[in-house]
Amino acid sequence: RALFRSQSRLLRKEENYSYEFEIEEGQELSVSISADDYIDASICTTRDVNRWLDGNDLMEYEGDDDVRECELSFVPDKSGKYVVLLVNRTDDDVDVTVDVAIWAADDQDEEEED
């Protein structure tokens, strides 16, 4: 079973925007992004975003730079809050659509729990 979310927004020039999700260990975060100009897209933590905003390099689990369309996927090894970060480095506003699915973790170890 999966949770789906779709959102479109205008990403202003030189703007960044993040979507935060609570994900359990073993669940899969799957993201499809389409934009009418080139943007950067990353999956990281809120802490990673805050460090990046403070001038440090962005630490990401998955990402793609200068794309108009991309697919990102990530399975965390621990439960927590994870962020889909969109960055518009252009001098123009960009229309962006983000489709997100969070897939349930497989119960591969179910027999071991009995």
N, CA, C and O atoms as CSV, one atom per row, in Angstrom:
chain,resi,resn,atom,element,x,y,z
A,1,ARG,N,N,0.842,-1.184,0.000
A,1,ARG,CA,C,0.000,0.000,0.000
A,1,ARG,C,C,0.883,1.241,0.000
A,1,ARG,O,O,1.939,1.257,0.633
A,2,ALA,N,N,0.457,2.268,-0.701
A,2,ALA,CA,C,1.286,3.462,-0.835
A,2,ALA,C,C,0.472,4.717,-0.540
A,2,ALA,O,O,-0.748,4.747,-0.703
A,3,LEU,N,N,1.185,5.749,-0.104
A,3,LEU,CA,C,0.610,7.069,0.083
A,3,LEU,C,C,1.068,7.913,-1.109
A,3,LEU,O,O,2.263,7.983,-1.399
A,4,PHE,N,N,0.122,8.550,-1.796
A,4,PHE,CA,C,0.459,9.357,-2.964
A,4,PHE,C,C,0.149,10.824,-2.685
A,4,PHE,O,O,-0.804,11.156,-1.980
A,5,ARG,N,N,0.982,11.690,-3.258
A,5,ARG,CA,C,0.769,13.130,-3.135
A,5,ARG,C,C,1.301,13.794,-4.391
A,5,ARG,O,O,2.394,13.473,-4.858
A,6,SER,N,N,0.530,14.717,-4.935
A,6,SER,CA,C,0.954,15.461,-6.107
A,6,SER,C,C,0.745,16.947,-5.828
A,6,SER,O,O,-0.291,17.357,-5.304
A,7,GLN,N,N,1.754,17.747,-6.189
A,7,GLN,CA,C,1.652,19.181,-5.963
A,7,GLN,C,C,2.393,19.930,-7.056
A,7,GLN,O,O,3.482,19.543,-7.480
A,8,SER,N,N,1.769,21.017,-7.500
A,8,SER,CA,C,2.419,21.915,-8.457
A,8,SER,C,C,2.625,23.253,-7.769
A,8,SER,O,O,1.809,23.685,-6.954
A,9,ARG,N,N,3.729,23.898,-8.111
A,9,ARG,CA,C,3.998,25.217,-7.541
A,9,ARG,C,C,4.923,25.997,-8.469
A,9,ARG,O,O,5.613,25.433,-9.318
A,10,LEU,N,N,4.913,27.301,-8.277
A,10,LEU,CA,C,5.826,28.179,-8.984
A,10,LEU,C,C,7.050,28.364,-8.105
A,10,LEU,O,O,6.949,28.838,-6.974
A,11,LEU,N,N,8.197,27.991,-8.631
A,11,LEU,CA,C,9.462,28.158,-7.916
A,11,LEU,C,C,10.097,29.441,-8.456
A,11,LEU,O,O,10.564,29.483,-9.594
A,12,ARG,N,N,10.107,30.464,-7.639
A,12,ARG,CA,C,10.627,31.774,-8.060
A,12,ARG,C,C,12.123,31.691,-8.364
A,12,ARG,O,O,12.806,30.764,-7.929
A,13,LYS,N,N,12.622,32.676,-9.119
A,13,LYS,CA,C,14.045,32.686,-9.453
A,13,LYS,C,C,14.872,32.688,-8.182
A,13,LYS,O,O,14.546,33.378,-7.216
A,14,GLU,N,N,15.951,31.907,-8.190
A,14,GLU,CA,C,16.875,31.798,-7.064
A,14,GLU,C,C,16.201,31.307,-5.769
A,14,GLU,O,O,16.726,31.530,-4.678
A,15,GLU,N,N,15.047,30.643,-5.885
A,15,GLU,CA,C,14.317,30.168,-4.709
A,15,GLU,C,C,14.553,28.674,-4.520
A,15,GLU,O,O,14.824,27.947,-5.477
A,16,ASN,N,N,14.445,28.230,-3.273
A,16,ASN,CA,C,14.417,26.799,-3.002
A,16,ASN,C,C,13.164,26.499,-2.199
A,16,ASN,O,O,12.637,27.362,-1.498
A,17,TYR,N,N,12.696,25.265,-2.312
A,17,TYR,CA,C,11.486,24.856,-1.615
A,17,TYR,C,C,11.650,23.407,-1.207
A,17,TYR,O,O,12.217,22.607,-1.952
A,18,SER,N,N,11.152,23.063,-0.019
A,18,SER,CA,C,11.296,21.677,0.436
A,18,SER,C,C,9.970,21.113,0.913
A,18,SER,O,O,9.148,21.807,1.510
A,19,TYR,N,N,9.792,19.832,0.631
A,19,TYR,CA,C,8.647,19.062,1.095
A,19,TYR,C,C,9.183,18.070,2.121
A,19,TYR,O,O,10.141,17.350,1.843
A,20,GLU,N,N,8.575,18.026,3.303
A,20,GLU,CA,C,9.062,17.141,4.351
A,20,GLU,C,C,8.104,15.962,4.527
A,20,GLU,O,O,6.884,16.125,4.494
A,21,PHE,N,N,8.682,14.771,4.713
A,21,PHE,CA,C,7.897,13.549,4.888
A,21,PHE,C,C,8.445,12.738,6.049
A,21,PHE,O,O,9.658,12.650,6.243
A,22,GLU,N,N,7.541,12.148,6.820
A,22,GLU,CA,C,7.907,11.209,7.881
A,22,GLU,C,C,7.918,9.829,7.229
A,22,GLU,O,O,6.902,9.371,6.705
A,23,ILE,N,N,9.083,9.167,7.267
A,23,ILE,CA,C,9.239,7.874,6.611
A,23,ILE,C,C,9.778,6.861,7.606
A,23,ILE,O,O,10.706,7.144,8.365
A,24,GLU,N,N,9.188,5.692,7.589
A,24,GLU,CA,C,9.626,4.610,8.468
A,24,GLU,C,C,10.770,3.830,7.815
A,24,GLU,O,O,10.886,3.770,6.591
A,25,GLU,N,N,11.589,3.249,8.648
A,25,GLU,CA,C,12.683,2.409,8.157
A,25,GLU,C,C,12.149,1.373,7.180
A,25,GLU,O,O,11.173,0.682,7.471
A,26,GLY,N,N,12.794,1.267,6.015
A,26,GLY,CA,C,12.419,0.275,5.022
A,26,GLY,C,C,11.364,0.729,4.033
A,26,GLY,O,O,11.203,0.093,2.992
A,27,GLN,N,N,10.629,1.817,4.318
A,27,GLN,CA,C,9.687,2.340,3.337
A,27,GLN,C,C,10.466,2.967,2.188
A,27,GLN,O,O,11.625,3.347,2.356
A,28,GLU,N,N,9.839,3.075,1.029
A,28,GLU,CA,C,10.502,3.685,-0.113
A,28,GLU,C,C,9.834,5.011,-0.465
A,28,GLU,O,O,8.619,5.078,-0.655
A,29,LEU,N,N,10.640,6.054,-0.547
A,29,LEU,CA,C,10.189,7.363,-1.012
A,29,LEU,C,C,10.522,7.439,-2.495
A,29,LEU,O,O,11.689,7.371,-2.883
A,30,SER,N,N,9.493,7.579,-3.318
A,30,SER,CA,C,9.666,7.644,-4.768
A,30,SER,C,C,9.125,8.991,-5.248
A,30,SER,O,O,7.978,9.341,-4.967
A,31,VAL,N,N,9.953,9.743,-5.974
A,31,VAL,CA,C,9.613,11.107,-6.372
A,31,VAL,C,C,9.787,11.269,-7.880
A,31,VAL,O,O,10.812,10.886,-8.444
A,32,SER,N,N,8.776,11.839,-8.516
A,32,SER,CA,C,8.843,12.170,-9.937
A,32,SER,C,C,8.680,13.681,-10.060
A,32,SER,O,O,7.722,14.253,-9.541
A,33,ILE,N,N,9.619,14.322,-10.746
A,33,ILE,CA,C,9.628,15.782,-10.841
A,33,ILE,C,C,9.649,16.193,-12.305
A,33,ILE,O,O,10.406,15.646,-13.106
A,34,SER,N,N,8.805,17.165,-12.643
A,34,SER,CA,C,8.862,17.752,-13.979
A,34,SER,C,C,8.766,19.270,-13.834
A,34,SER,O,O,8.004,19.785,-13.015
A,35,ALA,N,N,9.558,19.974,-14.649
A,35,ALA,CA,C,9.625,21.429,-14.561
A,35,ALA,C,C,9.756,22.014,-15.960
A,35,ALA,O,O,10.199,21.334,-16.885
A,36,ASP,N,N,9.366,23.282,-16.112
A,36,ASP,CA,C,9.463,23.900,-17.436
A,36,ASP,C,C,10.796,24.609,-17.666
A,36,ASP,O,O,10.986,25.267,-18.688
A,37,ASP,N,N,11.722,24.471,-16.706
A,37,ASP,CA,C,13.096,24.938,-16.871
A,37,ASP,C,C,13.966,24.078,-15.957
A,37,ASP,O,O,13.447,23.239,-15.221
A,38,TYR,N,N,15.260,24.274,-15.996
A,38,TYR,CA,C,16.180,23.412,-15.264
A,38,TYR,C,C,16.235,23.751,-13.780
A,38,TYR,O,O,16.356,24.917,-13.406
A,39,ILE,N,N,16.145,22.720,-12.936
A,39,ILE,CA,C,16.230,22.871,-11.486
A,39,ILE,C,C,17.128,21.766,-10.928
A,39,ILE,O,O,17.501,20.835,-11.641
A,40,ASP,N,N,17.467,21.884,-9.644
A,40,ASP,CA,C,18.158,20.820,-8.911
A,40,ASP,C,C,17.133,20.182,-7.977
A,40,ASP,O,O,16.275,20.871,-7.425
A,41,ALA,N,N,17.225,18.867,-7.805
A,41,ALA,CA,C,16.312,18.146,-6.917
A,41,ALA,C,C,17.117,17.183,-6.057
A,41,ALA,O,O,18.022,16.514,-6.553
A,42,SER,N,N,16.792,17.110,-4.769
A,42,SER,CA,C,17.529,16.259,-3.838
A,42,SER,C,C,16.596,15.635,-2.816
A,42,SER,O,O,15.538,16.178,-2.497
A,43,ILE,N,N,17.015,14.478,-2.308
A,43,ILE,CA,C,16.406,13.891,-1.120
A,43,ILE,C,C,17.463,13.942,-0.023
A,43,ILE,O,O,18.572,13.434,-0.186
A,44,CYS,N,N,17.098,14.566,1.101
A,44,CYS,CA,C,18.041,14.735,2.211
A,44,CYS,C,C,17.245,14.867,3.502
A,44,CYS,O,O,16.038,14.624,3.516
A,45,THR,N,N,17.906,15.247,4.575
A,45,THR,CA,C,17.211,15.489,5.841
A,45,THR,C,C,17.046,16.993,6.053
A,45,THR,O,O,17.692,17.803,5.388
A,46,THR,N,N,16.178,17.346,6.982
A,46,THR,CA,C,15.994,18.754,7.334
A,46,THR,C,C,17.314,19.344,7.829
A,46,THR,O,O,17.644,20.489,7.518
A,47,ARG,N,N,18.059,18.562,8.595
A,47,ARG,CA,C,19.370,19.019,9.099
A,47,ARG,C,C,20.320,19.321,7.934
A,47,ARG,O,O,21.044,20.316,7.956
A,48,ASP,N,N,20.308,18.446,6.910
A,48,ASP,CA,C,21.155,18.679,5.735
A,48,ASP,C,C,20.787,19.999,5.048
A,48,ASP,O,O,21.668,20.755,4.640
A,49,VAL,N,N,19.490,20.269,4.922
A,49,VAL,CA,C,19.033,21.516,4.289
A,49,VAL,C,C,19.488,22.716,5.106
A,49,VAL,O,O,19.985,23.693,4.547
A,50,ASN,N,N,19.322,22.651,6.428
A,50,ASN,CA,C,19.721,23.775,7.282
A,50,ASN,C,C,21.224,24.030,7.203
A,50,ASN,O,O,21.656,25.182,7.161
A,51,ARG,N,N,22.019,22.965,7.183
A,51,ARG,CA,C,23.472,23.127,7.048
A,51,ARG,C,C,23.814,23.759,5.695
A,51,ARG,O,O,24.699,24.612,5.615
A,52,TRP,N,N,23.121,23.346,4.639
A,52,TRP,CA,C,23.334,23.889,3.295
A,52,TRP,C,C,22.974,25.376,3.269
A,52,TRP,O,O,23.696,26.183,2.683
A,53,LEU,N,N,21.853,25.737,3.907
A,53,LEU,CA,C,21.452,27.145,3.960
A,53,LEU,C,C,22.460,27.993,4.735
A,53,LEU,O,O,22.559,29.202,4.526
A,54,ASP,N,N,23.210,27.340,5.635
A,54,ASP,CA,C,24.264,28.036,6.386
A,54,ASP,C,C,25.585,28.110,5.616
A,54,ASP,O,O,26.581,28.601,6.147
A,55,GLY,N,N,25.600,27.622,4.364
A,55,GLY,CA,C,26.789,27.759,3.525
A,55,GLY,C,C,27.626,26.511,3.356
A,55,GLY,O,O,28.662,26.560,2.694
A,56,ASN,N,N,27.211,25.384,3.935
A,56,ASN,CA,C,27.947,24.129,3.780
A,56,ASN,C,C,27.505,23.400,2.510
A,56,ASN,O,O,26.465,23.720,1.934
A,57,ASP,N,N,28.303,22.418,2.078
A,57,ASP,CA,C,27.912,21.585,0.949
A,57,ASP,C,C,26.665,20.797,1.316
A,57,ASP,O,O,26.491,20.403,2.469
A,58,LEU,N,N,25.792,20.566,0.329
A,58,LEU,CA,C,24.575,19.795,0.563
A,58,LEU,C,C,24.904,18.311,0.583
A,58,LEU,O,O,25.431,17.761,-0.384
A,59,MET,N,N,24.583,17.676,1.700
A,59,MET,CA,C,24.706,16.226,1.809
A,59,MET,C,C,23.347,15.660,1.426
A,59,MET,O,O,22.331,16.031,2.014
A,60,GLU,N,N,23.323,14.772,0.453
A,60,GLU,CA,C,22.046,14.230,-0.018
A,60,GLU,C,C,22.128,12.718,-0.144
A,60,GLU,O,O,23.205,12.154,-0.335
A,61,TYR,N,N,20.973,12.071,-0.033
A,61,TYR,CA,C,20.901,10.629,-0.235
A,61,TYR,C,C,20.741,10.305,-1.712
A,61,TYR,O,O,21.248,9.297,-2.203
A,62,GLU,N,N,20.031,11.174,-2.405
A,62,GLU,CA,C,19.763,10.989,-3.838
A,62,GLU,C,C,19.551,12.375,-4.406
A,62,GLU,O,O,18.990,13.238,-3.731
A,63,GLY,N,N,19.995,12.610,-5.655
A,63,GLY,CA,C,19.790,13.927,-6.229
A,63,GLY,C,C,20.156,13.990,-7.696
A,63,GLY,O,O,20.819,13.101,-8.232
A,64,ASP,N,N,19.711,15.056,-8.332
A,64,ASP,CA,C,20.000,15.289,-9.737
A,64,ASP,C,C,20.060,16.797,-9.959
A,64,ASP,O,O,19.228,17.537,-9.434
A,65,ASP,N,N,21.044,17.255,-10.739
A,65,ASP,CA,C,21.229,18.684,-11.001
A,65,ASP,C,C,20.875,19.029,-12.433
A,65,ASP,O,O,21.032,18.215,-13.343
A,66,ASP,N,N,20.391,20.260,-12.618
A,66,ASP,CA,C,20.089,20.795,-13.954
A,66,ASP,C,C,19.202,19.859,-14.757
A,66,ASP,O,O,19.557,19.441,-15.858
A,67,VAL,N,N,18.027,19.530,-14.186
A,67,VAL,CA,C,17.090,18.628,-14.860
A,67,VAL,C,C,15.743,19.304,-15.044
A,67,VAL,O,O,15.354,20.179,-14.272
A,68,ARG,N,N,15.042,18.879,-16.082
A,68,ARG,CA,C,13.657,19.297,-16.282
A,68,ARG,C,C,12.713,18.180,-15.871
A,68,ARG,O,O,11.559,18.422,-15.517
A,69,GLU,N,N,13.217,16.956,-15.925
A,69,GLU,CA,C,12.456,15.800,-15.458
A,69,GLU,C,C,13.420,14.843,-14.782
A,69,GLU,O,O,14.543,14.645,-15.244
A,70,CYS,N,N,12.967,14.246,-13.675
A,70,CYS,CA,C,13.797,13.237,-13.027
A,70,CYS,C,C,12.952,12.368,-12.115
A,70,CYS,O,O,11.846,12.731,-11.714
A,71,GLU,N,N,13.506,11.219,-11.806
A,71,GLU,CA,C,12.907,10.276,-10.860
A,71,GLU,C,C,13.947,10.041,-9.767
A,71,GLU,O,O,15.097,9.718,-10.062
A,72,LEU,N,N,13.550,10.201,-8.521
A,72,LEU,CA,C,14.429,9.927,-7.387
A,72,LEU,C,C,13.765,8.886,-6.505
A,72,LEU,O,O,12.543,8.864,-6.363
A,73,SER,N,N,14.580,8.024,-5.914
A,73,SER,CA,C,14.056,6.979,-5.055
A,73,SER,C,C,15.016,6.774,-3.891
A,73,SER,O,O,16.234,6.859,-4.050
A,74,PHE,N,N,14.443,6.500,-2.706
A,74,PHE,CA,C,15.275,6.368,-1.510
A,74,PHE,C,C,14.583,5.474,-0.498
A,74,PHE,O,O,13.383,5.614,-0.258
A,75,VAL,N,N,15.336,4.552,0.099
A,75,VAL,CA,C,14.856,3.691,1.180
A,75,VAL,C,C,15.747,3.961,2.401
A,75,VAL,O,O,16.922,3.593,2.395
A,76,PRO,N,N,15.202,4.599,3.446
A,76,PRO,CA,C,16.026,4.927,4.613
A,76,PRO,C,C,16.351,3.697,5.458
A,76,PRO,O,O,15.572,2.746,5.521
A,77,ASP,N,N,17.507,3.733,6.100
A,77,ASP,CA,C,17.875,2.641,6.997
A,77,ASP,C,C,17.437,2.932,8.433
A,77,ASP,O,O,17.643,2.116,9.332
A,78,LYS,N,N,16.821,4.122,8.639
A,78,LYS,CA,C,16.213,4.409,9.937
A,78,LYS,C,C,15.035,5.361,9.731
A,78,LYS,O,O,15.022,6.157,8.792
A,79,SER,N,N,14.053,5.267,10.618
A,79,SER,CA,C,12.864,6.105,10.535
A,79,SER,C,C,13.220,7.559,10.842
A,79,SER,O,O,14.127,7.833,11.627
A,80,GLY,N,N,12.496,8.484,10.214
A,80,GLY,CA,C,12.745,9.887,10.477
A,80,GLY,C,C,12.078,10.786,9.460
A,80,GLY,O,O,11.285,10.336,8.634
A,81,LYS,N,N,12.412,12.064,9.532
A,81,LYS,CA,C,11.890,13.059,8.595
A,81,LYS,C,C,12.896,13.243,7.474
A,81,LYS,O,O,14.082,13.473,7.711
A,82,TYR,N,N,12.404,13.138,6.254
A,82,TYR,CA,C,13.232,13.318,5.070
A,82,TYR,C,C,12.595,14.383,4.183
A,82,TYR,O,O,11.383,14.595,4.215
A,83,VAL,N,N,13.435,15.048,3.392
A,83,VAL,CA,C,13.017,16.213,2.634
A,83,VAL,C,C,13.291,16.011,1.147
A,83,VAL,O,O,14.338,15.496,0.755
A,84,VAL,N,N,12.323,16.430,0.328
A,84,VAL,CA,C,12.558,16.584,-1.112
A,84,VAL,C,C,12.824,18.073,-1.303
A,84,VAL,O,O,11.940,18.900,-1.080
A,85,LEU,N,N,14.046,18.413,-1.717
A,85,LEU,CA,C,14.472,19.803,-1.878
A,85,LEU,C,C,14.544,20.150,-3.357
A,85,LEU,O,O,15.178,19.445,-4.142
A,86,LEU,N,N,13.890,21.242,-3.728
A,86,LEU,CA,C,13.935,21.757,-5.096
A,86,LEU,C,C,14.659,23.093,-5.081
A,86,LEU,O,O,14.367,23.947,-4.243
A,87,VAL,N,N,15.598,23.284,-5.996
A,87,VAL,CA,C,16.382,24.516,-6.049
A,87,VAL,C,C,16.342,25.077,-7.466
A,87,VAL,O,O,16.687,24.393,-8.430
A,88,ASN,N,N,15.916,26.327,-7.575
A,88,ASN,CA,C,15.900,27.032,-8.853
A,88,ASN,C,C,17.076,28.005,-8.861
A,88,ASN,O,O,17.051,29.021,-8.166
A,89,ARG,N,N,18.100,27.695,-9.643
A,89,ARG,CA,C,19.285,28.556,-9.719
A,89,ARG,C,C,19.217,29.518,-10.916
A,89,ARG,O,O,20.169,30.253,-11.179
A,90,THR,N,N,18.097,29.508,-11.631
A,90,THR,CA,C,17.973,30.340,-12.826
A,90,THR,C,C,17.483,31.741,-12.468
A,90,THR,O,O,17.130,32.022,-11.323
A,91,ASP,N,N,17.470,32.603,-13.469
A,91,ASP,CA,C,16.967,33.963,-13.301
A,91,ASP,C,C,15.490,34.073,-13.655
A,91,ASP,O,O,14.950,35.178,-13.714
A,92,ASP,N,N,14.832,32.944,-13.890
A,92,ASP,CA,C,13.421,32.929,-14.261
A,92,ASP,C,C,12.620,32.069,-13.284
A,92,ASP,O,O,13.162,31.169,-12.642
A,93,ASP,N,N,11.322,32.361,-13.181
A,93,ASP,CA,C,10.433,31.523,-12.393
A,93,ASP,C,C,10.219,30.206,-13.142
A,93,ASP,O,O,10.243,30.171,-14.372
A,94,VAL,N,N,10.010,29.119,-12.381
A,94,VAL,CA,C,9.867,27.790,-12.974
A,94,VAL,C,C,8.617,27.119,-12.405
A,94,VAL,O,O,8.435,27.066,-11.188
A,95,ASP,N,N,7.756,26.605,-13.291
A,95,ASP,CA,C,6.614,25.795,-12.858
A,95,ASP,C,C,7.108,24.373,-12.624
A,95,ASP,O,O,7.740,23.775,-13.495
A,96,VAL,N,N,6.818,23.837,-11.445
A,96,VAL,CA,C,7.294,22.507,-11.066
A,96,VAL,C,C,6.118,21.661,-10.588
A,96,VAL,O,O,5.261,22.139,-9.844
A,97,THR,N,N,6.086,20.406,-11.017
A,97,THR,CA,C,5.123,19.432,-10.502
A,97,THR,C,C,5.903,18.309,-9.847
A,97,THR,O,O,6.839,17.758,-10.426
A,98,VAL,N,N,5.497,17.981,-8.622
A,98,VAL,CA,C,6.154,16.932,-7.853
A,98,VAL,C,C,5.114,15.872,-7.508
A,98,VAL,O,O,4.092,16.173,-6.890
A,99,ASP,N,N,5.378,14.637,-7.909
A,99,ASP,CA,C,4.534,13.499,-7.548
A,99,ASP,C,C,5.336,12.625,-6.600
A,99,ASP,O,O,6.456,12.220,-6.911
A,100,VAL,N,N,4.759,12.338,-5.443
A,100,VAL,CA,C,5.457,11.574,-4.410
A,100,VAL,C,C,4.637,10.337,-4.052
A,100,VAL,O,O,3.416,10.399,-3.907
A,101,ALA,N,N,5.330,9.225,-3.915
A,101,ALA,CA,C,4.712,8.001,-3.398
A,101,ALA,C,C,5.592,7.482,-2.272
A,101,ALA,O,O,6.817,7.447,-2.393
A,102,ILE,N,N,4.965,7.082,-1.186
A,102,ILE,CA,C,5.680,6.424,-0.095
A,102,ILE,C,C,5.131,5.010,-0.022
A,102,ILE,O,O,3.971,4.787,0.327
A,103,TRP,N,N,5.988,4.067,-0.358
A,103,TRP,CA,C,5.595,2.666,-0.429
A,103,TRP,C,C,5.875,1.974,0.892
A,103,TRP,O,O,6.902,2.216,1.525
A,104,ALA,N,N,4.964,1.120,1.301
A,104,ALA,CA,C,5.112,0.387,2.559
A,104,ALA,C,C,6.339,-0.509,2.507
A,104,ALA,O,O,6.721,-1.005,1.447
A,105,ALA,N,N,6.955,-0.710,3.678
A,105,ALA,CA,C,8.127,-1.581,3.786
A,105,ALA,C,C,7.702,-3.028,3.561
A,105,ALA,O,O,6.607,-3.434,3.952
A,106,ASP,N,N,8.575,-3.793,2.932
A,106,ASP,CA,C,8.317,-5.222,2.765
A,106,ASP,C,C,8.414,-5.902,4.115
A,106,ASP,O,O,9.235,-5.529,4.954
A,107,ASP,N,N,7.578,-6.895,4.317
A,107,ASP,CA,C,7.630,-7.672,5.563
A,107,ASP,C,C,8.435,-8.932,5.335
A,107,ASP,O,O,7.936,-10.032,5.573
A,108,GLN,N,N,9.677,-8.797,4.875
A,108,GLN,CA,C,10.516,-9.931,4.556
A,108,GLN,C,C,10.886,-10.749,5.788
A,108,GLN,O,O,11.074,-11.963,5.702
A,109,ASP,N,N,10.989,-10.084,6.928
A,109,ASP,CA,C,11.421,-10.787,8.148
A,109,ASP,C,C,10.233,-11.217,8.994
A,109,ASP,O,O,10.406,-11.526,10.173
A,110,GLU,N,N,9.025,-11.245,8.422
A,110,GLU,CA,C,7.824,-11.551,9.169
A,110,GLU,C,C,7.903,-12.922,9.849
A,110,GLU,O,O,7.467,-13.078,10.989
A,111,GLU,N,N,8.457,-13.905,9.152
A,111,GLU,CA,C,8.544,-15.252,9.716
A,111,GLU,C,C,9.453,-15.279,10.923
A,111,GLU,O,O,9.213,-16.055,11.848
A,112,GLU,N,N,10.497,-14.454,10.946
A,112,GLU,CA,C,11.430,-14.423,12.072
A,112,GLU,C,C,10.771,-13.863,13.326
A,112,GLU,O,O,11.196,-14.185,14.436
A,113,GLU,N,N,9.735,-13.025,13.173
A,113,GLU,CA,C,9.073,-12.412,14.302
A,113,GLU,C,C,8.154,-13.387,15.018
A,113,GLU,O,O,7.840,-13.171,16.188
A,114,ASP,N,N,7.709,-14.460,14.354
A,114,ASP,CA,C,6.786,-15.436,14.966
A,114,ASP,C,C,7.449,-16.238,16.052
A,114,ASP,O,O,6.811,-17.096,16.662
